[in-house]
Amino acid sequence: MDFQSLSLPNAPYLATSPPGPVSRGILELQARLESSAISYPRGLPMAIRRGRGATVEDMDGNVYLDFFAGAGVLNLGHANPDVLAAARAQLEDVTHTLDIPTPARISMVEALRKILPQELGKLFFGGPTGSDAVEAAVKLAKYNTKRAPVLAFQGSYHGMTSGALSLCSGAPFKEEFLPLLGEVHFAPFAYCYRCPFGRAPESCSLECAAFVEDLLENPHSGVANPAAVVVEPIQGEGGSVVPKDGFIQRVQEACHRHGVVLIFDEIQAGFCRTGRMFSSEHFGVVPDIMTMSKALGGGGFPISALAFRQELDTWPPGKHIGTFRGNMIAYAAGAAGIRFMLAHDVAGHAARVGEVLLGLLKEVEAESEVVGEARGKGLMLGVEFVEDKATKKPAPDLARKVRSKCHQKGMLIEVGGHYFNVARFLPPLVLTEAQARKGAEIFAEVVKEVEDER
Ligand SMILES: Cc1ncc(COP(=O)(O)O)c(C=O)c1O
């Protein structure tokens, strides 16, 4: 299938300088009537009329290349025809049944069974958000181990509900809301560009993994036996950080030695995003519990799930519940989405186009004084901005400026990272190589501009 046919042609196309007058009017209305907590329209000021494939059209007729995909939800692009057909058909049948089974629910279970590791023999659908899946995963680990402490990682993002927020490392997200869950501890992630142990990847011996091992083994580490270790195998919001090979494997081995439940959060990195169905496949590690959401719903339909080892399925009926425990439209759309991923080798496509894009971003890194590192896997890429390459002082203002200038030139990207200084590339995976090349060209132009303006 030619993925270009899924997108609007000739993107980017600018009818007016964004945000145009119609978008501005809608944004003003939103600002007047909605909470000051709204955030994305501040970085990407626009009102969206429609999305197709890897492109988005705003209310003023500007057409953008979408390198954000609604925060990594729209892996199959906007308005994927197979996903929409399944959703439309389901709308006519039944839309809400709690957890009473339907053909749509079973089609999702069957689709997931085709792609999940065999070891994760049980599925659970709780509330519709990723945060809820994280809450459920931690509860399941606590229920089974009868322990409370949880180990998470610096640079992590797991959601905004109190339990999930406790596991997020970002201080700005939680400082006014403390205390949250007690006994959550944070270990350094294998973030080689800023190794907390002062090592270089070529010569390190995975001191970060040894640190986790020590936390679990040393009776005076300060961490009482944890119920769970929660980790994104490839960090998303933390700035597309791919850990050095061996880190995830050693974390798993340490968990197994100490009866700690290993939870992989695949909410952002799953469903072909990194060039494999799940990011943990890069490391050959199967966790005890896996959380899924975002792209699970096929194209923006809210749903989340856990997959876990059969022996953990000890909790009684109703131990984690919610009114929206599954959504029939999302089941039907998501199952169609998984079928599309398999039929069109979306993982392979993401790996190939991602490699081309990363190569081009690496060229920007080589030429620019303010790009510390371009990195990532598949189509989960990031470019880290610094004041200069020698000090590596984080430059979050530059990253924000780049986002804004990219928007002005018809390309949507977001900002993340441990220091909020990483331009994040998270496009729909139906992005074509030509679209990736165009995006890289715009990005390179913008980086040159911000560098010259310093
Ligand atoms: C890795 C990861 N886990 C959990 C979440 C939370 O998902 P939600 O925003 O649907 O609650 C996110 C959201 O960005 C995420 O990236």
Ligand as a Chemical Component Dictionary entry (heavy atoms), coordinates in Angstrom:
data_LIG
# 
_chem_comp.id                   LIG 
_chem_comp.type                 NON-POLYMER 
_chem_comp.pdbx_formal_charge   0 
_chem_comp.three_letter_code    LIG 
# 
loop_
_chem_comp_atom.comp_id 
_chem_comp_atom.atom_id 
_chem_comp_atom.alt_atom_id 
_chem_comp_atom.type_symbol 
_chem_comp_atom.charge 
_chem_comp_atom.model_Cartn_x 
_chem_comp_atom.model_Cartn_y 
_chem_comp_atom.model_Cartn_z 
_chem_comp_atom.pdbx_ordinal 
LIG C1 C1 C 0 4.860  5.999  28.842 1  
LIG C2 C2 C 0 3.560  6.604  29.258 2  
LIG N1 N1 N 0 2.871  6.046  30.265 3  
LIG C3 C3 C 0 1.689  6.540  30.678 4  
LIG C4 C4 C 0 1.144  7.665  30.073 5  
LIG C5 C5 C 0 -0.172 8.198  30.562 6  
LIG O1 O1 O 0 -1.185 7.990  29.641 7  
LIG P1 P1 P 0 -2.513 8.882  29.709 8  
LIG O2 O2 O 0 -2.095 10.284 29.351 9  
LIG O3 O3 O 0 -3.431 8.284  28.693 10 
LIG O4 O4 O 0 -3.048 8.801  31.069 11 
LIG C6 C6 C 0 1.831  8.289  29.018 12 
LIG C7 C7 C 0 1.306  9.487  28.375 13 
LIG O5 O5 O 0 1.974  10.209 27.674 14 
LIG C8 C8 C 0 3.081  7.740  28.608 15 
LIG O6 O6 O 0 3.775  8.304  27.614 16 
# 
loop_
_chem_comp_bond.comp_id 
_chem_comp_bond.atom_id_1 
_chem_comp_bond.atom_id_2 
_chem_comp_bond.value_order 
_chem_comp_bond.pdbx_ordinal 
LIG C1 C2 SING 1  
LIG C2 N1 SING 2  
LIG C2 C8 DOUB 3  
LIG N1 C3 DOUB 4  
LIG C3 C4 SING 5  
LIG C4 C5 SING 6  
LIG C4 C6 DOUB 7  
LIG C5 O1 SING 8  
LIG O1 P1 SING 9  
LIG P1 O2 DOUB 10 
LIG P1 O3 SING 11 
LIG P1 O4 SING 12 
LIG C6 C7 SING 13 
LIG C6 C8 SING 14 
LIG C7 O5 DOUB 15 
LIG C8 O6 SING 16 
# 
